Amino acid sequence: MAWQLQEAKAKFSELFQKALDEGPQTVTRHGKDAVVMLSAEAYRKLQEGKPSLKEVLMSGPEGELELPPRVVQEREIDW
């Protein structure tokens, strides 16, 4: 169900309970989806199995990574 922001503020307890009982609740602002309220359990389920940044970086190809040589441009500085 989508809730307008003003209605969500006025009926926060109801919004809260519906998120627990019925699942995620969308709150709109100016007619556009703004946020979703969901239970902590639903949030944890979304996070399960999601790799951390470290795990993503460590899962890359093994071996040496060939990088092009770094080009350093020297410049003269007047003191």
mmCIF file of the N, C-alpha and C atoms, coordinates in Angstrom:
data_MODEL
# 
_entry.id   MODEL 
# 
loop_
_atom_site.group_PDB 
_atom_site.id 
_atom_site.type_symbol 
_atom_site.label_atom_id 
_atom_site.label_alt_id 
_atom_site.label_comp_id 
_atom_site.label_asym_id 
_atom_site.label_entity_id 
_atom_site.label_seq_id 
_atom_site.pdbx_PDB_ins_code 
_atom_site.Cartn_x 
_atom_site.Cartn_y 
_atom_site.Cartn_z 
_atom_site.occupancy 
_atom_site.B_iso_or_equiv 
_atom_site.pdbx_formal_charge 
_atom_site.auth_seq_id 
_atom_site.auth_comp_id 
_atom_site.auth_asym_id 
_atom_site.auth_atom_id 
_atom_site.pdbx_PDB_model_num 
ATOM 1   N N  . MET A 1 1  ? 0.842  -1.186  0.000   1.00 0.00 ? 1  MET A N  1 
ATOM 2   C CA . MET A 1 1  ? 0.000  0.000   0.000   1.00 0.00 ? 1  MET A CA 1 
ATOM 3   C C  . MET A 1 1  ? 0.879  1.238   0.000   1.00 0.00 ? 1  MET A C  1 
ATOM 4   N N  . ALA A 1 2  ? 0.451  2.255   -0.690  1.00 0.00 ? 2  ALA A N  1 
ATOM 5   C CA . ALA A 1 2  ? 1.190  3.519   -0.702  1.00 0.00 ? 2  ALA A CA 1 
ATOM 6   C C  . ALA A 1 2  ? 0.491  4.521   0.219   1.00 0.00 ? 2  ALA A C  1 
ATOM 7   N N  . TRP A 1 3  ? 1.292  5.209   1.001   1.00 0.00 ? 3  TRP A N  1 
ATOM 8   C CA . TRP A 1 3  ? 0.819  6.218   1.940   1.00 0.00 ? 3  TRP A CA 1 
ATOM 9   C C  . TRP A 1 3  ? 1.369  7.566   1.513   1.00 0.00 ? 3  TRP A C  1 
ATOM 10  N N  . GLN A 1 4  ? 0.529  8.591   1.535   1.00 0.00 ? 4  GLN A N  1 
ATOM 11  C CA . GLN A 1 4  ? 1.043  9.940   1.335   1.00 0.00 ? 4  GLN A CA 1 
ATOM 12  C C  . GLN A 1 4  ? 1.760  10.344  2.616   1.00 0.00 ? 4  GLN A C  1 
ATOM 13  N N  . LEU A 1 5  ? 2.772  11.174  2.488   1.00 0.00 ? 5  LEU A N  1 
ATOM 14  C CA . LEU A 1 5  ? 3.595  11.555  3.634   1.00 0.00 ? 5  LEU A CA 1 
ATOM 15  C C  . LEU A 1 5  ? 2.765  12.095  4.790   1.00 0.00 ? 5  LEU A C  1 
ATOM 16  N N  . GLN A 1 6  ? 1.834  12.999  4.505   1.00 0.00 ? 6  GLN A N  1 
ATOM 17  C CA . GLN A 1 6  ? 1.014  13.589  5.575   1.00 0.00 ? 6  GLN A CA 1 
ATOM 18  C C  . GLN A 1 6  ? 0.209  12.509  6.296   1.00 0.00 ? 6  GLN A C  1 
ATOM 19  N N  . GLU A 1 7  ? -0.351 11.576  5.537   1.00 0.00 ? 7  GLU A N  1 
ATOM 20  C CA . GLU A 1 7  ? -1.132 10.487  6.137   1.00 0.00 ? 7  GLU A CA 1 
ATOM 21  C C  . GLU A 1 7  ? -0.220 9.574   6.961   1.00 0.00 ? 7  GLU A C  1 
ATOM 22  N N  . ALA A 1 8  ? 0.968  9.307   6.454   1.00 0.00 ? 8  ALA A N  1 
ATOM 23  C CA . ALA A 1 8  ? 1.912  8.452   7.180   1.00 0.00 ? 8  ALA A CA 1 
ATOM 24  C C  . ALA A 1 8  ? 2.301  9.084   8.518   1.00 0.00 ? 8  ALA A C  1 
ATOM 25  N N  . LYS A 1 9  ? 2.484  10.408  8.522   1.00 0.00 ? 9  LYS A N  1 
ATOM 26  C CA . LYS A 1 9  ? 2.811  11.094  9.776   1.00 0.00 ? 9  LYS A CA 1 
ATOM 27  C C  . LYS A 1 9  ? 1.645  11.030  10.752  1.00 0.00 ? 9  LYS A C  1 
ATOM 28  N N  . ALA A 1 10 ? 0.446  11.258  10.242  1.00 0.00 ? 10 ALA A N  1 
ATOM 29  C CA . ALA A 1 10 ? -0.732 11.290  11.104  1.00 0.00 ? 10 ALA A CA 1 
ATOM 30  C C  . ALA A 1 10 ? -1.085 9.910   11.650  1.00 0.00 ? 10 ALA A C  1 
ATOM 31  N N  . LYS A 1 11 ? -0.790 8.871   10.876  1.00 0.00 ? 11 LYS A N  1 
ATOM 32  C CA . LYS A 1 11 ? -1.170 7.509   11.267  1.00 0.00 ? 11 LYS A CA 1 
ATOM 33  C C  . LYS A 1 11 ? 0.063  6.614   11.384  1.00 0.00 ? 11 LYS A C  1 
ATOM 34  N N  . PHE A 1 12 ? 1.116  7.145   11.987  1.00 0.00 ? 12 PHE A N  1 
ATOM 35  C CA . PHE A 1 12 ? 2.375  6.413   12.056  1.00 0.00 ? 12 PHE A CA 1 
ATOM 36  C C  . PHE A 1 12 ? 2.216  5.052   12.720  1.00 0.00 ? 12 PHE A C  1 
ATOM 37  N N  . SER A 1 13 ? 1.480  4.969   13.810  1.00 0.00 ? 13 SER A N  1 
ATOM 38  C CA . SER A 1 13 ? 1.295  3.685   14.509  1.00 0.00 ? 13 SER A CA 1 
ATOM 39  C C  . SER A 1 13 ? 0.647  2.655   13.596  1.00 0.00 ? 13 SER A C  1 
ATOM 40  N N  . GLU A 1 14 ? -0.333 3.095   12.813  1.00 0.00 ? 14 GLU A N  1 
ATOM 41  C CA . GLU A 1 14 ? -0.993 2.186   11.881  1.00 0.00 ? 14 GLU A CA 1 
ATOM 42  C C  . GLU A 1 14 ? -0.023 1.750   10.770  1.00 0.00 ? 14 GLU A C  1 
ATOM 43  N N  . LEU A 1 15 ? 0.730  2.687   10.253  1.00 0.00 ? 15 LEU A N  1 
ATOM 44  C CA . LEU A 1 15 ? 1.740  2.380   9.241   1.00 0.00 ? 15 LEU A CA 1 
ATOM 45  C C  . LEU A 1 15 ? 2.741  1.375   9.784   1.00 0.00 ? 15 LEU A C  1 
ATOM 46  N N  . PHE A 1 16 ? 3.202  1.614   10.988  1.00 0.00 ? 16 PHE A N  1 
ATOM 47  C CA . PHE A 1 16 ? 4.149  0.729   11.664  1.00 0.00 ? 16 PHE A CA 1 
ATOM 48  C C  . PHE A 1 16 ? 3.592  -0.686  11.772  1.00 0.00 ? 16 PHE A C  1 
ATOM 49  N N  . GLN A 1 17 ? 2.351  -0.804  12.248  1.00 0.00 ? 17 GLN A N  1 
ATOM 50  C CA . GLN A 1 17 ? 1.740  -2.115  12.439  1.00 0.00 ? 17 GLN A CA 1 
ATOM 51  C C  . GLN A 1 17 ? 1.530  -2.834  11.111  1.00 0.00 ? 17 GLN A C  1 
ATOM 52  N N  . LYS A 1 18 ? 1.116  -2.101  10.082  1.00 0.00 ? 18 LYS A N  1 
ATOM 53  C CA . LYS A 1 18 ? 0.918  -2.717  8.768   1.00 0.00 ? 18 LYS A CA 1 
ATOM 54  C C  . LYS A 1 18 ? 2.239  -3.225  8.200   1.00 0.00 ? 18 LYS A C  1 
ATOM 55  N N  . ALA A 1 19 ? 3.322  -2.493  8.442   1.00 0.00 ? 19 ALA A N  1 
ATOM 56  C CA . ALA A 1 19 ? 4.634  -2.954  7.979   1.00 0.00 ? 19 ALA A CA 1 
ATOM 57  C C  . ALA A 1 19 ? 4.996  -4.270  8.647   1.00 0.00 ? 19 ALA A C  1 
ATOM 58  N N  . LEU A 1 20 ? 4.633  -4.419  9.915   1.00 0.00 ? 20 LEU A N  1 
ATOM 59  C CA . LEU A 1 20 ? 4.891  -5.675  10.626  1.00 0.00 ? 20 LEU A CA 1 
ATOM 60  C C  . LEU A 1 20 ? 3.976  -6.794  10.143  1.00 0.00 ? 20 LEU A C  1 
ATOM 61  N N  . ASP A 1 21 ? 2.700  -6.489  9.981   1.00 0.00 ? 21 ASP A N  1 
ATOM 62  C CA . ASP A 1 21 ? 1.702  -7.517  9.667   1.00 0.00 ? 21 ASP A CA 1 
ATOM 63  C C  . ASP A 1 21 ? 1.592  -7.862  8.184   1.00 0.00 ? 21 ASP A C  1 
ATOM 64  N N  . GLU A 1 22 ? 1.691  -6.848  7.328   1.00 0.00 ? 22 GLU A N  1 
ATOM 65  C CA . GLU A 1 22 ? 1.399  -7.053  5.912   1.00 0.00 ? 22 GLU A CA 1 
ATOM 66  C C  . GLU A 1 22 ? 2.617  -6.955  5.001   1.00 0.00 ? 22 GLU A C  1 
ATOM 67  N N  . GLY A 1 23 ? 3.717  -6.447  5.533   1.00 0.00 ? 23 GLY A N  1 
ATOM 68  C CA . GLY A 1 23 ? 4.909  -6.312  4.704   1.00 0.00 ? 23 GLY A CA 1 
ATOM 69  C C  . GLY A 1 23 ? 5.239  -4.855  4.428   1.00 0.00 ? 23 GLY A C  1 
ATOM 70  N N  . PRO A 1 24 ? 6.206  -4.626  3.559   1.00 0.00 ? 24 PRO A N  1 
ATOM 71  C CA . PRO A 1 24 ? 6.691  -3.271  3.288   1.00 0.00 ? 24 PRO A CA 1 
ATOM 72  C C  . PRO A 1 24 ? 5.586  -2.299  2.888   1.00 0.00 ? 24 PRO A C  1 
ATOM 73  N N  . GLN A 1 25 ? 5.694  -1.073  3.398   1.00 0.00 ? 25 GLN A N  1 
ATOM 74  C CA . GLN A 1 25 ? 4.737  -0.002  3.123   1.00 0.00 ? 25 GLN A CA 1 
ATOM 75  C C  . GLN A 1 25 ? 5.488  1.157   2.479   1.00 0.00 ? 25 GLN A C  1 
ATOM 76  N N  . THR A 1 26 ? 4.987  1.630   1.363   1.00 0.00 ? 26 THR A N  1 
ATOM 77  C CA . THR A 1 26 ? 5.619  2.725   0.629   1.00 0.00 ? 26 THR A CA 1 
ATOM 78  C C  . THR A 1 26 ? 5.020  4.053   1.054   1.00 0.00 ? 26 THR A C  1 
ATOM 79  N N  . VAL A 1 27 ? 5.887  5.038   1.269   1.00 0.00 ? 27 VAL A N  1 
ATOM 80  C CA . VAL A 1 27 ? 5.450  6.389   1.596   1.00 0.00 ? 27 VAL A CA 1 
ATOM 81  C C  . VAL A 1 27 ? 5.850  7.279   0.417   1.00 0.00 ? 27 VAL A C  1 
ATOM 82  N N  . THR A 1 28 ? 4.881  8.058   -0.065  1.00 0.00 ? 28 THR A N  1 
ATOM 83  C CA . THR A 1 28 ? 5.136  8.931   -1.211  1.00 0.00 ? 28 THR A CA 1 
ATOM 84  C C  . THR A 1 28 ? 5.239  10.384  -0.763  1.00 0.00 ? 28 THR A C  1 
ATOM 85  N N  . ARG A 1 29 ? 5.959  11.158  -1.542  1.00 0.00 ? 29 ARG A N  1 
ATOM 86  C CA . ARG A 1 29 ? 6.039  12.604  -1.327  1.00 0.00 ? 29 ARG A CA 1 
ATOM 87  C C  . ARG A 1 29 ? 5.897  13.252  -2.698  1.00 0.00 ? 29 ARG A C  1 
ATOM 88  N N  . HIS A 1 30 ? 4.954  14.173  -2.806  1.00 0.00 ? 30 HIS A N  1 
ATOM 89  C CA . HIS A 1 30 ? 4.656  14.836  -4.073  1.00 0.00 ? 30 HIS A CA 1 
ATOM 90  C C  . HIS A 1 30 ? 4.304  13.819  -5.156  1.00 0.00 ? 30 HIS A C  1 
ATOM 91  N N  . GLY A 1 31 ? 3.633  12.744  -4.749  1.00 0.00 ? 31 GLY A N  1 
ATOM 92  C CA . GLY A 1 31 ? 3.165  11.744  -5.700  1.00 0.00 ? 31 GLY A CA 1 
ATOM 93  C C  . GLY A 1 31 ? 4.212  10.754  -6.175  1.00 0.00 ? 31 GLY A C  1 
ATOM 94  N N  . LYS A 1 32 ? 5.414  10.833  -5.638  1.00 0.00 ? 32 LYS A N  1 
ATOM 95  C CA . LYS A 1 32 ? 6.484  9.917   -6.043  1.00 0.00 ? 32 LYS A CA 1 
ATOM 96  C C  . LYS A 1 32 ? 6.932  9.084   -4.852  1.00 0.00 ? 32 LYS A C  1 
ATOM 97  N N  . ASP A 1 33 ? 7.259  7.808   -5.102  1.00 0.00 ? 33 ASP A N  1 
ATOM 98  C CA . ASP A 1 33 ? 7.765  6.947   -4.038  1.00 0.00 ? 33 ASP A CA 1 
ATOM 99  C C  . ASP A 1 33 ? 8.981  7.605   -3.394  1.00 0.00 ? 33 ASP A C  1 
ATOM 100 N N  . ALA A 1 34 ? 8.959  7.691   -2.061  1.00 0.00 ? 34 ALA A N  1 
ATOM 101 C CA . ALA A 1 34 ? 10.065 8.333   -1.354  1.00 0.00 ? 34 ALA A CA 1 
ATOM 102 C C  . ALA A 1 34 ? 10.815 7.344   -0.469  1.00 0.00 ? 34 ALA A C  1 
ATOM 103 N N  . VAL A 1 35 ? 10.079 6.615   0.368   1.00 0.00 ? 35 VAL A N  1 
ATOM 104 C CA . VAL A 1 35 ? 10.709 5.653   1.277   1.00 0.00 ? 35 VAL A CA 1 
ATOM 105 C C  . VAL A 1 35 ? 9.812  4.427   1.418   1.00 0.00 ? 35 VAL A C  1 
ATOM 106 N N  . VAL A 1 36 ? 10.406 3.367   1.957   1.00 0.00 ? 36 VAL A N  1 
ATOM 107 C CA . VAL A 1 36 ? 9.661  2.149   2.247   1.00 0.00 ? 36 VAL A CA 1 
ATOM 108 C C  . VAL A 1 36 ? 9.916  1.794   3.701   1.00 0.00 ? 36 VAL A C  1 
ATOM 109 N N  . MET A 1 37 ? 8.849  1.558   4.437   1.00 0.00 ? 37 MET A N  1 
ATOM 110 C CA . MET A 1 37 ? 8.980  1.103   5.816   1.00 0.00 ? 37 MET A CA 1 
ATOM 111 C C  . MET A 1 37 ? 8.787  -0.407  5.810   1.00 0.00 ? 37 MET A C  1 
ATOM 112 N N  . LEU A 1 38 ? 9.728  -1.119  6.411   1.00 0.00 ? 38 LEU A N  1 
ATOM 113 C CA . LEU A 1 38 ? 9.606  -2.560  6.501   1.00 0.00 ? 38 LEU A CA 1 
ATOM 114 C C  . LEU A 1 38 ? 10.102 -3.024  7.854   1.00 0.00 ? 38 LEU A C  1 
ATOM 115 N N  . SER A 1 39 ? 9.705  -4.228  8.213   1.00 0.00 ? 39 SER A N  1 
ATOM 116 C CA . SER A 1 39 ? 10.092 -4.770  9.511   1.00 0.00 ? 39 SER A CA 1 
ATOM 117 C C  . SER A 1 39 ? 11.588 -5.061  9.537   1.00 0.00 ? 39 SER A C  1 
ATOM 118 N N  . ALA A 1 40 ? 12.135 -5.129  10.732  1.00 0.00 ? 40 ALA A N  1 
ATOM 119 C CA . ALA A 1 40 ? 13.557 -5.438  10.882  1.00 0.00 ? 40 ALA A CA 1 
ATOM 120 C C  . ALA A 1 40 ? 13.845 -6.825  10.314  1.00 0.00 ? 40 ALA A C  1 
ATOM 121 N N  . GLU A 1 41 ? 12.926 -7.749  10.494  1.00 0.00 ? 41 GLU A N  1 
ATOM 122 C CA . GLU A 1 41 ? 13.104 -9.107  9.962   1.00 0.00 ? 41 GLU A CA 1 
ATOM 123 C C  . GLU A 1 41 ? 13.192 -9.083  8.430   1.00 0.00 ? 41 GLU A C  1 
ATOM 124 N N  . ALA A 1 42 ? 12.305 -8.331  7.795   1.00 0.00 ? 42 ALA A N  1 
ATOM 125 C CA . ALA A 1 42 ? 12.331 -8.225  6.334   1.00 0.00 ? 42 ALA A CA 1 
ATOM 126 C C  . ALA A 1 42 ? 13.634 -7.582  5.867   1.00 0.00 ? 42 ALA A C  1 
ATOM 127 N N  . TYR A 1 43 ? 14.107 -6.583  6.599   1.00 0.00 ? 43 TYR A N  1 
ATOM 128 C CA . TYR A 1 43 ? 15.368 -5.925  6.252   1.00 0.00 ? 43 TYR A CA 1 
ATOM 129 C C  . TYR A 1 43 ? 16.532 -6.906  6.362   1.00 0.00 ? 43 TYR A C  1 
ATOM 130 N N  . ARG A 1 44 ? 16.569 -7.679  7.440   1.00 0.00 ? 44 ARG A N  1 
ATOM 131 C CA . ARG A 1 44 ? 17.644 -8.669  7.614   1.00 0.00 ? 44 ARG A CA 1 
ATOM 132 C C  . ARG A 1 44 ? 17.641 -9.675  6.472   1.00 0.00 ? 44 ARG A C  1 
ATOM 133 N N  . LYS A 1 45 ? 16.452 -10.098 6.049   1.00 0.00 ? 45 LYS A N  1 
ATOM 134 C CA . LYS A 1 45 ? 16.370 -11.046 4.934   1.00 0.00 ? 45 LYS A CA 1 
ATOM 135 C C  . LYS A 1 45 ? 16.938 -10.448 3.657   1.00 0.00 ? 45 LYS A C  1 
ATOM 136 N N  . LEU A 1 46 ? 16.703 -9.158  3.452   1.00 0.00 ? 46 LEU A N  1 
ATOM 137 C CA . LEU A 1 46 ? 17.267 -8.491  2.281   1.00 0.00 ? 46 LEU A CA 1 
ATOM 138 C C  . LEU A 1 46 ? 18.794 -8.458  2.330   1.00 0.00 ? 46 LEU A C  1 
ATOM 139 N N  . GLN A 1 47 ? 19.336 -8.341  3.543   1.00 0.00 ? 47 GLN A N  1 
ATOM 140 C CA . GLN A 1 47 ? 20.780 -8.230  3.705   1.00 0.00 ? 47 GLN A CA 1 
ATOM 141 C C  . GLN A 1 47 ? 21.491 -9.579  3.679   1.00 0.00 ? 47 GLN A C  1 
ATOM 142 N N  . GLU A 1 48 ? 20.759 -10.668 3.928   1.00 0.00 ? 48 GLU A N  1 
ATOM 143 C CA . GLU A 1 48 ? 21.373 -11.999 3.956   1.00 0.00 ? 48 GLU A CA 1 
ATOM 144 C C  . GLU A 1 48 ? 21.984 -12.331 2.609   1.00 0.00 ? 48 GLU A C  1 
ATOM 145 N N  . GLY A 1 49 ? 23.147 -12.919 2.660   1.00 0.00 ? 49 GLY A N  1 
ATOM 146 C CA . GLY A 1 49 ? 23.791 -13.352 1.445   1.00 0.00 ? 49 GLY A CA 1 
ATOM 147 C C  . GLY A 1 49 ? 24.379 -12.244 0.606   1.00 0.00 ? 49 GLY A C  1 
ATOM 148 N N  . LYS A 1 50 ? 24.205 -11.016 1.027   1.00 0.00 ? 50 LYS A N  1 
ATOM 149 C CA . LYS A 1 50 ? 24.754 -9.883  0.286   1.00 0.00 ? 50 LYS A CA 1 
ATOM 150 C C  . LYS A 1 50 ? 26.221 -9.743  0.684   1.00 0.00 ? 50 LYS A C  1 
ATOM 151 N N  . PRO A 1 51 ? 27.130 -9.873  -0.270  1.00 0.00 ? 51 PRO A N  1 
ATOM 152 C CA . PRO A 1 51 ? 28.551 -9.807  0.096   1.00 0.00 ? 51 PRO A CA 1 
ATOM 153 C C  . PRO A 1 51 ? 28.974 -8.400  0.504   1.00 0.00 ? 51 PRO A C  1 
ATOM 154 N N  . SER A 1 52 ? 29.960 -8.357  1.374   1.00 0.00 ? 52 SER A N  1 
ATOM 155 C CA . SER A 1 52 ? 30.523 -7.069  1.771   1.00 0.00 ? 52 SER A CA 1 
ATOM 156 C C  . SER A 1 52 ? 31.419 -6.553  0.641   1.00 0.00 ? 52 SER A C  1 
ATOM 157 N N  . LEU A 1 53 ? 31.790 -5.297  0.711   1.00 0.00 ? 53 LEU A N  1 
ATOM 158 C CA . LEU A 1 53 ? 32.677 -4.728  -0.301  1.00 0.00 ? 53 LEU A CA 1 
ATOM 159 C C  . LEU A 1 53 ? 33.991 -5.501  -0.339  1.00 0.00 ? 53 LEU A C  1 
ATOM 160 N N  . LYS A 1 54 ? 34.498 -5.855  0.824   1.00 0.00 ? 54 LYS A N  1 
ATOM 161 C CA . LYS A 1 54 ? 35.753 -6.609  0.889   1.00 0.00 ? 54 LYS A CA 1 
ATOM 162 C C  . LYS A 1 54 ? 35.608 -7.933  0.152   1.00 0.00 ? 54 LYS A C  1 
ATOM 163 N N  . GLU A 1 55 ? 34.498 -8.637  0.377   1.00 0.00 ? 55 GLU A N  1 
ATOM 164 C CA . GLU A 1 55 ? 34.286 -9.926  -0.283  1.00 0.00 ? 55 GLU A CA 1 
ATOM 165 C C  . GLU A 1 55 ? 34.197 -9.762  -1.800  1.00 0.00 ? 55 GLU A C  1 
ATOM 166 N N  . VAL A 1 56 ? 33.546 -8.705  -2.250  1.00 0.00 ? 56 VAL A N  1 
ATOM 167 C CA . VAL A 1 56 ? 33.444 -8.458  -3.693  1.00 0.00 ? 56 VAL A CA 1 
ATOM 168 C C  . VAL A 1 56 ? 34.824 -8.215  -4.282  1.00 0.00 ? 56 VAL A C  1 
ATOM 169 N N  . LEU A 1 57 ? 35.611 -7.375  -3.614  1.00 0.00 ? 57 LEU A N  1 
ATOM 170 C CA . LEU A 1 57 ? 36.946 -7.072  -4.125  1.00 0.00 ? 57 LEU A CA 1 
ATOM 171 C C  . LEU A 1 57 ? 37.863 -8.292  -4.092  1.00 0.00 ? 57 LEU A C  1 
ATOM 172 N N  . MET A 1 58 ? 37.746 -9.089  -3.054  1.00 0.00 ? 58 MET A N  1 
ATOM 173 C CA . MET A 1 58 ? 38.595 -10.280 -2.929  1.00 0.00 ? 58 MET A CA 1 
ATOM 174 C C  . MET A 1 58 ? 38.180 -11.394 -3.889  1.00 0.00 ? 58 MET A C  1 
ATOM 175 N N  . SER A 1 59 ? 37.000 -11.324 -4.448  1.00 0.00 ? 59 SER A N  1 
ATOM 176 C CA . SER A 1 59 ? 36.527 -12.389 -5.335  1.00 0.00 ? 59 SER A CA 1 
ATOM 177 C C  . SER A 1 59 ? 36.948 -12.163 -6.786  1.00 0.00 ? 59 SER A C  1 
ATOM 178 N N  . GLY A 1 60 ? 37.715 -11.122 -7.019  1.00 0.00 ? 60 GLY A N  1 
ATOM 179 C CA . GLY A 1 60 ? 38.167 -10.827 -8.377  1.00 0.00 ? 60 GLY A CA 1 
ATOM 180 C C  . GLY A 1 60 ? 39.125 -11.888 -8.882  1.00 0.00 ? 60 GLY A C  1 
ATOM 181 N N  . PRO A 1 61 ? 39.568 -11.752 -10.104 1.00 0.00 ? 61 PRO A N  1 
ATOM 182 C CA . PRO A 1 61 ? 40.480 -12.737 -10.680 1.00 0.00 ? 61 PRO A CA 1 
ATOM 183 C C  . PRO A 1 61 ? 41.779 -12.809 -9.892  1.00 0.00 ? 61 PRO A C  1 
ATOM 184 N N  . GLU A 1 62 ? 42.303 -14.028 -9.780  1.00 0.00 ? 62 GLU A N  1 
ATOM 185 C CA . GLU A 1 62 ? 43.560 -14.217 -9.052  1.00 0.00 ? 62 GLU A CA 1 
ATOM 186 C C  . GLU A 1 62 ? 44.736 -13.922 -9.955  1.00 0.00 ? 62 GLU A C  1 
ATOM 187 N N  . GLY A 1 63 ? 45.875 -13.709 -9.347  1.00 0.00 ? 63 GLY A N  1 
ATOM 188 C CA . GLY A 1 63 ? 47.074 -13.439 -10.125 1.00 0.00 ? 63 GLY A CA 1 
ATOM 189 C C  . GLY A 1 63 ? 47.364 -11.957 -10.167 1.00 0.00 ? 63 GLY A C  1 
ATOM 190 N N  . GLU A 1 64 ? 48.357 -11.636 -10.935 1.00 0.00 ? 64 GLU A N  1 
ATOM 191 C CA . GLU A 1 64 ? 48.769 -10.246 -11.036 1.00 0.00 ? 64 GLU A CA 1 
ATOM 192 C C  . GLU A 1 64 ? 47.817 -9.462  -11.927 1.00 0.00 ? 64 GLU A C  1 
ATOM 193 N N  . LEU A 1 65 ? 47.512 -8.297  -11.500 1.00 0.00 ? 65 LEU A N  1 
ATOM 194 C CA . LEU A 1 65 ? 46.680 -7.392  -12.280 1.00 0.00 ? 65 LEU A CA 1 
ATOM 195 C C  . LEU A 1 65 ? 47.609 -6.464  -13.045 1.00 0.00 ? 65 LEU A C  1 
ATOM 196 N N  . GLU A 1 66 ? 47.499 -6.494  -14.350 1.00 0.00 ? 66 GLU A N  1 
ATOM 197 C CA . GLU A 1 66 ? 48.371 -5.660  -15.158 1.00 0.00 ? 66 GLU A CA 1 
ATOM 198 C C  . GLU A 1 66 ? 47.751 -4.279  -15.331 1.00 0.00 ? 66 GLU A C  1 
ATOM 199 N N  . LEU A 1 67 ? 48.476 -3.289  -14.872 1.00 0.00 ? 67 LEU A N  1 
ATOM 200 C CA . LEU A 1 67 ? 48.029 -1.908  -14.989 1.00 0.00 ? 67 LEU A CA 1 
ATOM 201 C C  . LEU A 1 67 ? 48.954 -1.179  -15.950 1.00 0.00 ? 67 LEU A C  1 
ATOM 202 N N  . PRO A 1 68 ? 48.427 -0.264  -16.719 1.00 0.00 ? 68 PRO A N  1 
ATOM 203 C CA . PRO A 1 68 ? 49.301 0.499   -17.616 1.00 0.00 ? 68 PRO A CA 1 
ATOM 204 C C  . PRO A 1 68 ? 50.250 1.357   -16.784 1.00 0.00 ? 68 PRO A C  1 
ATOM 205 N N  . PRO A 1 69 ? 51.420 1.657   -17.334 1.00 0.00 ? 69 PRO A N  1 
ATOM 206 C CA . PRO A 1 69 ? 52.362 2.481   -16.573 1.00 0.00 ? 69 PRO A CA 1 
ATOM 207 C C  . PRO A 1 69 ? 51.772 3.856   -16.281 1.00 0.00 ? 69 PRO A C  1 
ATOM 208 N N  . ARG A 1 70 ? 52.089 4.332   -15.114 1.00 0.00 ? 70 ARG A N  1 
ATOM 209 C CA . ARG A 1 70 ? 51.594 5.643   -14.704 1.00 0.00 ? 70 ARG A CA 1 
ATOM 210 C C  . ARG A 1 70 ? 52.446 6.730   -15.348 1.00 0.00 ? 70 ARG A C  1 
ATOM 211 N N  . VAL A 1 71 ? 51.776 7.670   -15.941 1.00 0.00 ? 71 VAL A N  1 
ATOM 212 C CA . VAL A 1 71 ? 52.479 8.778   -16.584 1.00 0.00 ? 71 VAL A CA 1 
ATOM 213 C C  . VAL A 1 71 ? 52.480 9.957   -15.616 1.00 0.00 ? 71 VAL A C  1 
ATOM 214 N N  . VAL A 1 72 ? 53.680 10.388  -15.254 1.00 0.00 ? 72 VAL A N  1 
ATOM 215 C CA . VAL A 1 72 ? 53.813 11.521  -14.346 1.00 0.00 ? 72 VAL A CA 1 
ATOM 216 C C  . VAL A 1 72 ? 54.367 12.689  -15.147 1.00 0.00 ? 72 VAL A C  1 
ATOM 217 N N  . GLN A 1 73 ? 53.637 13.757  -15.153 1.00 0.00 ? 73 GLN A N  1 
ATOM 218 C CA . GLN A 1 73 ? 54.103 14.936  -15.864 1.00 0.00 ? 73 GLN A CA 1 
ATOM 219 C C  . GLN A 1 73 ? 54.806 15.847  -14.872 1.00 0.00 ? 73 GLN A C  1 
ATOM 220 N N  . GLU A 1 74 ? 56.049 16.122  -15.184 1.00 0.00 ? 74 GLU A N  1 
ATOM 221 C CA . GLU A 1 74 ? 56.797 17.021  -14.310 1.00 0.00 ? 74 GLU A CA 1 
ATOM 222 C C  . GLU A 1 74 ? 56.483 18.457  -14.701 1.00 0.00 ? 74 GLU A C  1 
ATOM 223 N N  . ARG A 1 75 ? 56.463 19.320  -13.706 1.00 0.00 ? 75 ARG A N  1 
ATOM 224 C CA . ARG A 1 75 ? 56.251 20.725  -13.981 1.00 0.00 ? 75 ARG A CA 1 
ATOM 225 C C  . ARG A 1 75 ? 57.189 21.548  -13.108 1.00 0.00 ? 75 ARG A C  1 
ATOM 226 N N  . GLU A 1 76 ? 57.525 22.667  -13.626 1.00 0.00 ? 76 GLU A N  1 
ATOM 227 C CA . GLU A 1 76 ? 58.440 23.532  -12.904 1.00 0.00 ? 76 GLU A CA 1 
ATOM 228 C C  . GLU A 1 76 ? 57.636 24.446  -11.985 1.00 0.00 ? 76 GLU A C  1 
ATOM 229 N N  . ILE A 1 77 ? 58.138 24.593  -10.774 1.00 0.00 ? 77 ILE A N  1 
ATOM 230 C CA . ILE A 1 77 ? 57.470 25.451  -9.793  1.00 0.00 ? 77 ILE A CA 1 
ATOM 231 C C  . ILE A 1 77 ? 58.395 26.617  -9.468  1.00 0.00 ? 77 ILE A C  1 
ATOM 232 N N  . ASP A 1 78 ? 57.867 27.793  -9.588  1.00 0.00 ? 78 ASP A N  1 
ATOM 233 C CA . ASP A 1 78 ? 58.656 28.993  -9.246  1.00 0.00 ? 78 ASP A CA 1 
ATOM 234 C C  . ASP A 1 78 ? 58.530 29.251  -7.750  1.00 0.00 ? 78 ASP A C  1 
ATOM 235 N N  . TRP A 1 79 ? 59.685 29.404  -7.108  1.00 0.00 ? 79 TRP A N  1 
ATOM 236 C CA . TRP A 1 79 ? 59.690 29.687  -5.667  1.00 0.00 ? 79 TRP A CA 1 
ATOM 237 C C  . TRP A 1 79 ? 59.988 31.099  -5.472  1.00 0.00 ? 79 TRP A C  1 
# 
